[in-house]
Amino acid sequence: MNPRHHLGEATLLSYAAGALPTALGVVAAAHLSICAECRQRLRLAERIGGGLIEMQQDRPSPEQARQAMLARLDDTPAPAGASMLPPATLADDPDALPAPLHPYFGPSLSALRWRWLAPGVHLIRARVDEGNLFMLRIGPGRSMPVHGHNGSELTQILQGAYNDELGHFAPGDMADLDDEIEHQPVTAEGGTCICVAALDGTLRFDGWFARTLQPLFGL
């Protein structure tokens, strides 16, 4: 497995600083557990953040520090040997969930108890202190409602795949979305799509039917 969609720089910086809401942090950790490239970028972000903290004489504002870190991430080459890291895999056992998900969903897919949400769509919600953490199981060839986000969304693909305006998302891929993104995921034919997702706000639906049902599933 070699993920093609990764965590954004701002998300990595927030994760390194411990500033992500709990739900987003869990999904970010799930991606980091299987993505060597993002783990390498995280180590770089942590080193840059530590250097900025030591720059006490300038005392940059939080936004100035964030912009400086983003600029250095763009300009700093990956450490030698980074490209030689082995490709990440979810697990040798296709039934196993990434370790950061175990406290919230258990260790395996087969033990999950799904709740029916709509035809071909099932949901499991987890209890977290901050944000909304859940897993979705969506049958092949299903179109989700067009929606945006009142905040941020992180979605990690565990099995299957979907396509939307941003591209093709397969196992290991991360969709890191903000409140400017509007999309309509359509699951690929040939297999069920299972993903874990987190929100720090609510979804924003265009269609009246989806808006009417939104209070029932609480997303």
PASEBA-1860 file (N, C-alpha, C; in nm, 3 decimals):
! residues 219
1> MNPRHHLG> 0.084/-0.120/0.000/0.000/0.000/0.000/0.087/0.124/0.000 ~ 0.052/0.218/-0.086/0.128/0.342/-0.095/0.029/0.457/-0.109 ~ -0.014/0.518/0.004/-0.116/0.623/-0.004/-0.076/0.736/-0.097 ~ -0.174/0.786/-0.172/-0.151/0.898/-0.263/-0.210/1.028/-0.211 ~ -0.298/1.020/-0.114/-0.357/1.139/-0.052/-0.318/1.139/0.096 ~ -0.270/1.256/0.143/-0.206/1.262/0.274/-0.265/1.373/0.360 ~ -0.220/1.379/0.484/-0.256/1.487/0.574/-0.196/1.619/0.524 ~ -0.271/1.727/0.533/-0.221/1.859/0.495/-0.122/1.912/0.598
9> EATLLSYA> -0.041/2.011/0.555/0.061/2.066/0.646/-0.001/2.125/0.771 ~ -0.112/2.198/0.755/-0.173/2.261/0.873/-0.221/2.156/0.972 ~ -0.275/2.045/0.922/-0.320/1.938/1.011/-0.203/1.874/1.082 ~ -0.093/1.850/1.009/0.026/1.792/1.071/0.082/1.883/1.180 ~ 0.085/2.013/1.153/0.136/2.107/1.252/0.048/2.107/1.377 ~ -0.083/2.105/1.357/-0.174/2.102/1.472/-0.159/1.972/1.550 ~ -0.141/1.861/1.478/-0.122/1.732/1.545/0.008/1.734/1.626 ~ 0.114/1.787/1.566/0.242/1.793/1.636/0.233/1.878/1.762
17> AGALPTAL> 0.150/1.981/1.758/0.134/2.071/1.873/0.030/2.021/1.973 ~ -0.035/1.908/1.942/-0.140/1.857/2.029/-0.264/1.944/2.028 ~ -0.288/2.013/1.917/-0.397/2.110/1.911/-0.520/2.061/1.835 ~ -0.517/1.938/1.782/-0.634/1.888/1.711/-0.741/1.842/1.810 ~ -0.869/1.867/1.780/-0.975/1.806/1.861/-0.959/1.654/1.863 ~ -1.009/1.592/1.967/-0.987/1.449/1.988/-1.023/1.367/1.865 ~ -1.142/1.391/1.808/-1.187/1.309/1.695/-1.092/1.321/1.577 ~ -1.050/1.442/1.542/-0.958/1.462/1.432/-0.822/1.398/1.462
25> GVVAAAHL> -0.778/1.408/1.587/-0.651/1.351/1.625/-0.649/1.199/1.611 ~ -0.761/1.132/1.640/-0.769/0.987/1.627/-0.753/0.945/1.481 ~ -0.823/1.014/1.390/-0.816/0.977/1.249/-0.678/1.012/1.192 ~ -0.622/1.125/1.234/-0.486/1.159/1.190/-0.387/1.052/1.236 ~ -0.401/1.006/1.361/-0.312/0.902/1.412/-0.329/0.772/1.336 ~ -0.452/0.739/1.295/-0.475/0.618/1.216/-0.400/0.625/1.084 ~ -0.402/0.742/1.020/-0.328/0.757/0.894/-0.177/0.751/0.919 ~ -0.130/0.819/1.021/0.013/0.818/1.051/0.063/0.676/1.081
33> SICAECRQ> -0.023/0.593/1.136/0.020/0.458/1.171/0.047/0.372/1.049 ~ -0.003/0.412/0.931/0.018/0.331/0.811/0.087/0.408/0.698 ~ 0.123/0.534/0.722/0.180/0.617/0.616/0.320/0.664/0.654 ~ 0.423/0.604/0.593/0.561/0.641/0.624/0.590/0.785/0.583 ~ 0.533/0.830/0.472/0.560/0.966/0.425/0.511/1.069/0.525 ~ 0.390/1.050/0.578/0.337/1.147/0.673/0.409/1.140/0.807 ~ 0.456/1.022/0.846/0.536/1.014/0.969/0.666/1.092/0.954 ~ 0.727/1.086/0.837/0.850/1.162/0.812/0.821/1.312/0.817
41> RLRLAERI> 0.711/1.353/0.755/0.674/1.495/0.757/0.640/1.542/0.897 ~ 0.579/1.453/0.976/0.547/1.489/1.115/0.675/1.513/1.195 ~ 0.774/1.428/1.179/0.901/1.448/1.250/0.964/1.582/1.212 ~ 0.955/1.618/1.085/1.008/1.746/1.041/0.929/1.861/1.104 ~ 0.798/1.849/1.108/0.714/1.953/1.169/0.747/1.969/1.317 ~ 0.771/1.857/1.385/0.805/1.866/1.528/0.939/1.936/1.549 ~ 1.037/1.910/1.462/1.166/1.978/1.476/1.153/2.127/1.448 ~ 1.077/2.161/1.345/1.059/2.303/1.312/0.985/2.374/1.424
49> GGGLIEMQ> 0.881/2.308/1.479/0.807/2.369/1.588/0.894/2.393/1.709 ~ 0.981/2.297/1.740/1.071/2.316/1.852/1.166/2.432/1.831 ~ 1.213/2.448/1.707/1.303/2.560/1.677/1.233/2.694/1.692 ~ 1.108/2.700/1.651/1.035/2.826/1.662/1.006/2.863/1.807 ~ 0.981/2.762/1.890/0.956/2.790/2.031/1.078/2.855/2.096 ~ 1.198/2.817/2.049/1.320/2.872/2.105/1.347/3.016/2.061 ~ 1.273/3.064/1.961/1.296/3.200/1.910/1.221/3.301/1.996 ~ 1.257/3.307/2.124/1.182/3.389/2.219/1.197/3.538/2.191
57> QDRPSPEQ> 1.309/3.579/2.131/1.331/3.721/2.117/1.230/3.785/2.023 ~ 1.182/3.711/1.924/1.087/3.769/1.830/0.943/3.755/1.877 ~ 0.916/3.655/1.958/0.782/3.629/2.009/0.676/3.642/1.900 ~ 0.679/3.556/1.797/0.580/3.566/1.691/0.440/3.531/1.742 ~ 0.339/3.590/1.679/0.202/3.555/1.711/0.176/3.412/1.666 ~ 0.069/3.346/1.716/0.040/3.209/1.672/0.025/3.197/1.521 ~ -0.038/3.296/1.457/-0.055/3.289/1.312/0.079/3.309/1.241 ~ 0.164/3.400/1.290/0.297/3.419/1.231/0.380/3.292/1.245
65> ARQAMLAR> 0.371/3.227/1.360/0.446/3.103/1.380/0.396/2.995/1.285 ~ 0.266/2.986/1.269/0.210/2.886/1.178/0.256/2.909/1.036 ~ 0.253/3.035/0.990/0.295/3.066/0.853/0.444/3.038/0.835 ~ 0.525/3.069/0.936/0.668/3.041/0.926/0.695/2.892/0.917 ~ 0.619/2.814/0.995/0.637/2.670/0.990/0.596/2.613/0.855 ~ 0.485/2.662/0.799/0.442/2.615/0.668/0.547/2.647/0.562 ~ 0.605/2.769/0.569/0.706/2.808/0.471/0.829/2.718/0.482 ~ 0.870/2.687/0.605/0.988/2.602/0.622/0.960/2.459/0.579
73> LDDTPAPA> 0.838/2.411/0.600/0.803/2.278/0.552/0.813/2.271/0.400 ~ 0.770/2.379/0.333/0.777/2.382/0.187/0.921/2.386/0.138 ~ 1.008/2.456/0.212/1.144/2.482/0.164/1.246/2.378/0.209 ~ 1.214/2.302/0.316/1.313/2.211/0.373/1.304/2.076/0.306 ~ 1.417/2.025/0.251/1.414/1.892/0.189/1.396/1.783/0.294 ~ 1.340/1.671/0.252/1.325/1.558/0.343/1.462/1.506/0.383 ~ 1.477/1.461/0.505/1.605/1.408/0.549/1.650/1.291/0.463 ~ 1.782/1.274/0.454/1.836/1.165/0.373/1.779/1.033/0.418
81> GASMLPPA> 1.743/0.951/0.320/1.687/0.820/0.351/1.538/0.818/0.363 ~ 1.472/0.934/0.361/1.327/0.936/0.377/1.259/0.859/0.266 ~ 1.310/0.872/0.142/1.246/0.804/0.031/1.267/0.653/0.036 ~ 1.357/0.606/0.126/1.385/0.464/0.134/1.297/0.394/0.236 ~ 1.210/0.469/0.305/1.122/0.407/0.401/1.031/0.308/0.329 ~ 1.003/0.192/0.389/0.919/0.094/0.321/0.776/0.142/0.307 ~ 0.703/0.101/0.203/0.564/0.140/0.188/0.482/0.091/0.305 ~ 0.386/0.174/0.350/0.305/0.139/0.466/0.194/0.043/0.426
89> TLADDPDA> 0.151/-0.038/0.520/0.037/-0.126/0.499/-0.056/-0.111/0.617 ~ -0.185/-0.135/0.594/-0.279/-0.130/0.705/-0.249/-0.240/0.806 ~ -0.235/-0.361/0.759/-0.201/-0.473/0.845/-0.193/-0.597/0.757 ~ -0.119/-0.698/0.807/-0.117/-0.825/0.735/-0.256/-0.889/0.737 ~ -0.331/-0.864/0.843/-0.466/-0.917/0.856/-0.565/-0.813/0.805 ~ -0.637/-0.839/0.696/-0.730/-0.739/0.642/-0.846/-0.709/0.735 ~ -0.865/-0.792/0.838/-0.973/-0.768/0.934/-0.930/-0.672/1.045 ~ -0.800/-0.646/1.055/-0.748/-0.565/1.166/-0.767/-0.416/1.138
97> LPAPLHPY> -0.805/-0.343/1.242/-0.813/-0.198/1.235/-0.679/-0.138/1.278 ~ -0.644/-0.017/1.228/-0.523/0.051/1.277/-0.526/0.068/1.429 ~ -0.413/0.053/1.493/-0.407/0.053/1.639/-0.469/0.177/1.705 ~ -0.454/0.300/1.649/-0.515/0.416/1.715/-0.667/0.411/1.723 ~ -0.730/0.323/1.645/-0.877/0.311/1.648/-0.925/0.213/1.753 ~ -0.837/0.130/1.806/-0.880/0.022/1.896/-0.955/0.072/2.019 ~ -0.914/0.182/2.085/-0.990/0.225/2.204/-1.133/0.269/2.172 ~ -1.160/0.299/2.047/-1.291/0.355/2.011/-1.379/0.255/1.936
105> FGPSLSAL> -1.318/0.164/1.859/-1.395/0.071/1.777/-1.357/-0.075/1.798 ~ -1.253/-0.101/1.874/-1.206/-0.237/1.889/-1.100/-0.270/1.785 ~ -1.045/-0.393/1.789/-0.932/-0.426/1.703/-0.966/-0.479/1.565 ~ -1.093/-0.514/1.540/-1.123/-0.581/1.414/-1.252/-0.532/1.350 ~ -1.256/-0.539/1.218/-1.375/-0.502/1.144/-1.490/-0.599/1.167 ~ -1.459/-0.728/1.175/-1.565/-0.828/1.184/-1.643/-0.819/1.314 ~ -1.586/-0.759/1.417/-1.655/-0.748/1.547/-1.742/-0.623/1.558 ~ -1.740/-0.537/1.457/-1.815/-0.412/1.464/-1.966/-0.438/1.455
113> RWRWLAPG> -2.041/-0.360/1.525/-2.188/-0.370/1.523/-2.241/-0.243/1.456 ~ -2.279/-0.258/1.331/-2.317/-0.144/1.249/-2.463/-0.106/1.271 ~ -2.489/0.024/1.256/-2.625/0.077/1.263/-2.668/0.118/1.123 ~ -2.786/0.074/1.081/-2.839/0.111/0.950/-2.866/0.260/0.945 ~ -2.819/0.324/0.838/-2.837/0.468/0.822/-2.924/0.500/0.702 ~ -2.901/0.429/0.591/-2.977/0.447/0.467/-2.952/0.321/0.384 ~ -3.028/0.300/0.277/-3.002/0.181/0.195/-2.856/0.173/0.150 ~ -2.790/0.066/0.187/-2.651/0.047/0.150/-2.552/0.123/0.234
121> VHLIRARV> -2.597/0.192/0.339/-2.508/0.276/0.421/-2.529/0.240/0.569 ~ -2.418/0.208/0.637/-2.423/0.177/0.780/-2.320/0.262/0.854 ~ -2.346/0.285/0.983/-2.269/0.382/1.062/-2.238/0.324/1.199 ~ -2.123/0.361/1.253/-2.089/0.339/1.394/-2.031/0.469/1.446 ~ -2.085/0.515/1.557/-2.032/0.637/1.621/-1.954/0.599/1.744 ~ -1.850/0.678/1.774/-1.769/0.657/1.894/-1.784/0.778/1.985 ~ -1.768/0.755/2.112/-1.774/0.863/2.210/-1.636/0.928/2.224 ~ -1.630/1.057/2.201/-1.507/1.133/2.218/-1.539/1.264/2.287
129> DEGNLFML> -1.436/1.324/2.347/-1.456/1.449/2.420/-1.480/1.567/2.326 ~ -1.411/1.566/2.212/-1.419/1.679/2.120/-1.441/1.629/1.978 ~ -1.541/1.682/1.911/-1.566/1.647/1.773/-1.657/1.526/1.759 ~ -1.665/1.477/1.638/-1.755/1.368/1.601/-1.672/1.262/1.531 ~ -1.664/1.142/1.588/-1.583/1.033/1.534/-1.674/0.918/1.497 ~ -1.662/0.867/1.374/-1.753/0.762/1.329/-1.689/0.681/1.216 ~ -1.746/0.564/1.192/-1.707/0.480/1.080/-1.828/0.461/0.990 ~ -1.802/0.454/0.859/-1.907/0.433/0.760/-1.875/0.308/0.679
137> RIGPGRSM> -1.978/0.232/0.648/-1.969/0.120/0.556/-2.071/0.144/0.445 ~ -2.022/0.163/0.323/-2.108/0.206/0.213/-2.094/0.106/0.099 ~ -2.207/0.059/0.049/-2.207/-0.039/-0.057/-2.151/0.016/-0.187 ~ -2.112/-0.071/-0.280/-2.052/-0.026/-0.406/-2.150/0.051/-0.492 ~ -2.096/0.154/-0.561/-2.177/0.232/-0.654/-2.277/0.325/-0.590 ~ -2.259/0.358/-0.464/-2.352/0.447/-0.394/-2.302/0.591/-0.400 ~ -2.395/0.684/-0.423/-2.363/0.827/-0.425/-2.407/0.890/-0.294 ~ -2.317/0.957/-0.227/-2.351/1.032/-0.108/-2.409/1.169/-0.148
145> PVHGHNGS> -2.487/1.232/-0.061/-2.538/1.365/-0.094/-2.425/1.467/-0.111 ~ -2.445/1.563/-0.200/-2.351/1.674/-0.213/-2.348/1.749/-0.080 ~ -2.228/1.776/-0.030/-2.220/1.844/0.098/-2.088/1.920/0.112 ~ -2.090/2.018/0.200/-1.971/2.089/0.245/-1.954/2.064/0.393 ~ -1.872/2.146/0.459/-1.836/2.121/0.598/-1.833/2.252/0.676 ~ -1.900/2.252/0.790/-1.891/2.364/0.883/-1.775/2.337/0.978 ~ -1.655/2.341/0.924/-1.535/2.307/0.999/-1.447/2.216/0.917 ~ -1.375/2.127/0.982/-1.283/2.037/0.915/-1.336/1.894/0.916
153> ELTQILQG> -1.293/1.817/0.816/-1.323/1.674/0.811/-1.196/1.598/0.773 ~ -1.170/1.489/0.843/-1.065/1.395/0.806/-1.130/1.260/0.783 ~ -1.102/1.200/0.668/-1.156/1.067/0.637/-1.042/0.976/0.591 ~ -1.026/0.863/0.658/-0.925/0.764/0.626/-0.994/0.642/0.564 ~ -0.952/0.604/0.443/-1.010/0.488/0.376/-0.944/0.361/0.430 ~ -1.025/0.266/0.475/-0.975/0.140/0.528/-0.990/0.027/0.428 ~ -1.102/0.020/0.361/-1.127/-0.081/0.257/-1.209/-0.018/0.146 ~ -1.200/-0.075/0.026/-1.277/-0.022/-0.086/-1.222/0.110/-0.134
161> AYNDELGH> -1.306/0.187/-0.203/-1.261/0.315/-0.261/-1.382/0.400/-0.295 ~ -1.355/0.530/-0.312/-1.458/0.620/-0.365/-1.392/0.725/-0.454 ~ -1.475/0.788/-0.533/-1.431/0.897/-0.621/-1.514/1.021/-0.592 ~ -1.450/1.137/-0.598/-1.522/1.263/-0.589/-1.447/1.369/-0.669 ~ -1.483/1.494/-0.648/-1.422/1.603/-0.724/-1.272/1.616/-0.699 ~ -1.222/1.558/-0.590/-1.080/1.569/-0.555/-0.997/1.452/-0.606 ~ -1.062/1.347/-0.659/-0.986/1.236/-0.713/-1.037/1.102/-0.666 ~ -0.950/1.001/-0.676/-0.979/0.863/-0.639/-0.913/0.834/-0.505
169> FAPGDMAD> -0.991/0.786/-0.409/-0.942/0.759/-0.275/-0.955/0.610/-0.247 ~ -0.840/0.544/-0.223/-0.832/0.400/-0.206/-0.776/0.371/-0.066 ~ -0.765/0.243/-0.027/-0.717/0.210/0.108/-0.584/0.278/0.142 ~ -0.580/0.340/0.259/-0.463/0.414/0.304/-0.470/0.562/0.277 ~ -0.556/0.604/0.183/-0.565/0.746/0.148/-0.640/0.825/0.255 ~ -0.600/0.951/0.269/-0.660/1.044/0.363/-0.724/1.160/0.288 ~ -0.850/1.189/0.317/-0.916/1.309/0.268/-0.912/1.413/0.380 ~ -0.836/1.520/0.360/-0.820/1.627/0.458/-0.892/1.749/0.403
177> LDDEIEHQ> -1.012/1.777/0.455/-1.102/1.874/0.395/-1.132/1.987/0.492 ~ -1.150/2.109/0.436/-1.186/2.223/0.518/-1.322/2.276/0.476 ~ -1.359/2.393/0.529/-1.494/2.445/0.505/-1.512/2.506/0.366 ~ -1.406/2.505/0.285/-1.420/2.555/0.148/-1.449/2.444/0.047 ~ -1.441/2.320/0.091/-1.459/2.205/0.001/-1.605/2.161/0.000 ~ -1.659/2.143/-0.120/-1.790/2.080/-0.138/-1.771/1.964/-0.234 ~ -1.824/1.848/-0.199/-1.799/1.731/-0.283/-1.913/1.631/-0.271 ~ -1.909/1.529/-0.358/-2.009/1.422/-0.357/-1.935/1.289/-0.377
185> PVTAEGGT> -1.899/1.220/-0.270/-1.832/1.092/-0.285/-1.924/0.988/-0.350 ~ -1.868/0.910/-0.441/-1.937/0.798/-0.504/-1.850/0.675/-0.487 ~ -1.898/0.574/-0.418/-1.817/0.456/-0.392/-1.793/0.379/-0.522 ~ -1.674/0.319/-0.531/-1.635/0.245/-0.650/-1.713/0.115/-0.659 ~ -1.731/0.068/-0.780/-1.795/-0.061/-0.802/-1.702/-0.173/-0.759 ~ -1.761/-0.284/-0.723/-1.682/-0.403/-0.698/-1.654/-0.434/-0.553 ~ -1.688/-0.346/-0.461/-1.662/-0.375/-0.321/-1.714/-0.268/-0.230 ~ -1.740/-0.305/-0.106/-1.788/-0.212/-0.005/-1.675/-0.118/0.037
193> CICVAALD> -1.708/0.007/0.059/-1.612/0.107/0.107/-1.630/0.126/0.257 ~ -1.522/0.108/0.333/-1.525/0.130/0.477/-1.423/0.238/0.510 ~ -1.466/0.338/0.585/-1.377/0.448/0.620/-1.405/0.493/0.762 ~ -1.307/0.556/0.823/-1.323/0.620/0.952/-1.309/0.770/0.929 ~ -1.397/0.848/0.992/-1.401/0.991/0.966/-1.421/1.069/1.095 ~ -1.381/1.195/1.091/-1.397/1.284/1.206/-1.435/1.422/1.158 ~ -1.519/1.488/1.236/-1.562/1.625/1.210/-1.541/1.707/1.336 ~ -1.505/1.835/1.317/-1.507/1.925/1.432/-1.622/2.025/1.420
201> GTLRFDGW> -1.710/2.002/1.322/-1.831/2.081/1.305/-1.940/1.988/1.254 ~ -2.026/2.039/1.168/-2.130/1.957/1.109/-2.117/1.960/0.957 ~ -2.182/1.865/0.892/-2.188/1.868/0.746/-2.287/1.973/0.700 ~ -2.266/2.024/0.581/-2.352/2.128/0.524/-2.410/2.075/0.392 ~ -2.539/2.037/0.395/-2.602/1.977/0.279/-2.674/2.082/0.194 ~ -2.670/2.062/0.063/-2.743/2.149/-0.028/-2.887/2.103/-0.046 ~ -2.909/1.973/-0.052/-3.043/1.921/-0.079/-3.134/1.926/0.042 ~ -3.261/1.956/0.020/-3.356/1.968/0.131/-3.380/1.834/0.199
209> FARTLQPL> -3.376/1.724/0.123/-3.403/1.593/0.182/-3.294/1.554/0.281 ~ -3.168/1.572/0.241/-3.057/1.542/0.331/-3.060/1.632/0.454 ~ -3.095/1.760/0.434/-3.105/1.851/0.550/-3.214/1.806/0.646 ~ -3.324/1.754/0.591/-3.434/1.708/0.674/-3.395/1.589/0.759 ~ -3.315/1.499/0.701/-3.273/1.378/0.772/-3.153/1.401/0.863 ~ -3.083/1.512/0.848/-2.958/1.533/0.920/-2.971/1.517/1.071 ~ -3.080/1.569/1.135/-3.089/1.551/1.280/-3.097/1.404/1.323 ~ -3.141/1.316/1.233/-3.156/1.175/1.268/-3.021/1.106/1.282
217> FGL> -2.922/1.145/1.196/-2.792/1.081/1.206/-2.686/1.169/1.266 ~ -2.719/1.295/1.298/-2.633/1.379/1.381/-2.497/1.412/1.327 ~ -2.484/1.430/1.193/-2.355/1.464/1.134/-2.361/1.602/1.070
END
